[in-house]
Amino acid sequence: MTLLITVIAAVVSTAVWYVNEKRDTYKLGTLSLIYWGASLMWLMDFVFEYAELKTEYFNQEFADILNDSLLGITVVTIGLIAWVAILLIKDPKGVFRKKLAK
């Protein structure tokens, strides 16, 4: 579930980056890279866990699926927080510079 959630976030953020005219202003490429990196990490986790468990991997209990889902949502949220922090530090529209100059 974690892999699925992060891949969905990566695809959505990439689509938004692609169709948005202000893609450089809002650093949407950075957000996409954050999610694609997380997706790659969870893909490797899946590969190694599947190599260990084989078909037992697909016989998970509801509690395990729920934990994986919550972890995926947490990863997406932390990615958004990191992106907002980068956006605030870069201050592409100069909002904080204007406030500090007053």
N, C-alpha and C positions, 0 to 999 in steps of 0.2 A: 504494500500500500504506500509506503514511503516513497518508493521509486515512482509509482504512478502519480502521486500528488506532485512531486517535484518536476516530473516531466510535463505535466499539465501546466504548472506554473511557468516553466521554461518556454513552452510553446506559446502560451498566452502573452507573456512578456515580449517574446520575439515578434509576435504578430503586431502587438501595439507599437513596438519600436519601429517596425517596418512601415506601418501606415502613418505614423506620426511625423509631421513636418518638422517639429521641434525636437527631434530625437537627440541632438547633441546638447540642447539646452537643459534637458531634464535627465541626462545621463542614463537613458533607457537601455543603452547597450551594456552598461555596467550591470544593471539589474538582470538582463538576459544572461550575461556571463556568470553571475552569481548562481542563478538557477541551473544553468547548464553544467556548471562545475559540481553542484550538489547532485544533479541527476547522474553524472558520471561516477561520482563517489558511491551512490546507492546502487548503480548498476554493477560495480565491482563487488559490492557487498552481496548482491543477489547471486552473482556468479560463484563466489566462494562458498556461500551458504548452500546453494543448490548442489555444488560439487560434493559437499559434505553430507547433505541429507537426502539427495536424490529426490524421489517422488514424495517422500515424507514432507518435503517443503510445502507442498500444495494441500496438506491435510492439517492446516492450522486451526486452532480453536478461536472462538469469537474474541476472547480476551486478547490474544496475540494480534489479531487483525485490528482491534480497537487501539492497542498500544502503538502499532505501526502507523495507524491513521493519525493519532495524536502527535506522534513524532514528525510525520510529514507536515502537518499543519504548523507545528513549532518551527520546523526548518524554513518553511515559506515565510512565516512571521519574522524570524530572525533575519532572513534575507531582505525583507522589506525594511526592517529597522536599520540594517547596515546601509542599504541604499539611501534612505532618508538622511542618515548621518553623513554619508558622502556628499549628498546634495546640499546639506546645510554647510558643510565645510567648504565646498567649492563655491557656493553662493553664485550660481550662474546669472541670476538677474540683479545681483548687487543689492539686495534688500537689506542685508545686515550692514554692508558698508555704508549705505545711505543713513541708516539709523545711528551708526557709530559716529558718523561725520557731523551729526547735529549737535 
